[in-house]
């Protein structure tokens, strides 16, 4: 079983557990460090569940490389119509943190 398959299987199991307790306000996050793994995991889970997806690339990197990795991963998913909320996670000292801002062109 691949990493993506394990991520999706684990998420589906957690959803079933929550549903069995009558929870239905669920938001799913399958973020990974690797952009391609993240994209594939979200593509698979989107086909399996009706819940909103919180997308991002885990610890994407320093502001420069992390912004690029996040833009590619998040941008690809949004282009595919996947994702309801986003988070950009960058690694740097708190004094040097700046958050790149992405605007949605969707109406």
N, C-alpha and C positions, 0 to 999 in steps of 0.2 A: 504494500500500500504506500502510495506517495505521500509527501508532506501535505499537499493540497487535499488529497482524499481524506487524510486524518483530520485536518482542520475542519473540513466540511462535515464529516461524520460526527465529530465532537460537537460542533455547533448545532446540528440537527438533534442530537441526543439532548443537549441542554434545552432546546426549544420544546421538545416533547416533555421534558421534566417540568418546565414552567407551565406548559399548557395543561398538564395533568393536575396542577394545583390551581387551575382556573385563572392563570395570568395570561393576559393577551396584549398587554402594553409592553411589547418587546422590541428592542433595537439590537441588531446584531453587528458585531465588529470582528473581522477576521484579518486584521492587519499583520503583515509580516515585514521583515527587513528587506527581502528580495522583491523587487517590483513585479517581476513576471509571476512569482508565486502568489502575490497579493491579487493581481489581476485575474489569474485563473481561479483562485479560491472564491472571489466575489462573483465571477461569472457562473460558477457552479452553484453557489448557495442562492443566487438570485432566481435560478430556475426551480429551486426546491421549497422556498418559503415565501409567505406573503408579507413579511415584516420589513420595516425600514432598515437600511444598511448604513452604518457609520463607517465611512471609508478614510483611509490614510495609509501612510507607509511608516511602520514602527521605527523609531530612532533613525530617521532618514539620513542624518548626518549633520555636518556643519552648515551654517547658513547658506554658503554658496552651493555645495554639492547636494545638501538636503533639499534646498529649494528646487533644484533641477529634478532630483529623484521624485519628490512629491508632485511636482507639476506633471511629470510624465505619467506616473501611476494614477494620480487622482484625475488628471485630464483625460486619460484613456478610458477610465471607468465612467466618467461623466459623459463622454462622447458616446459610449455604449448604452447610455441611459440607466446606468447602475449607480446608486448612491443617493442618500437622502440628507445626510449630514457629513461634514468633513472635519478633519483635524490635521494640521501640519505640525509635526514633531521634529524640532531641530535641536542639535546638541551644540551648546556654547556656554560660555560663562554668563550668568544672569545680567551682568553689566553690558554685555555686547549683544543681547538678544534683540532681534527685530523680526517681526512677523510679516512674511510676504502676503500680500492681500490678493485674492482671486475674486473676480466678479463673475457672476453668472449672467450669460446672455439669454438664458431661458426666461420666458414670460411667466 
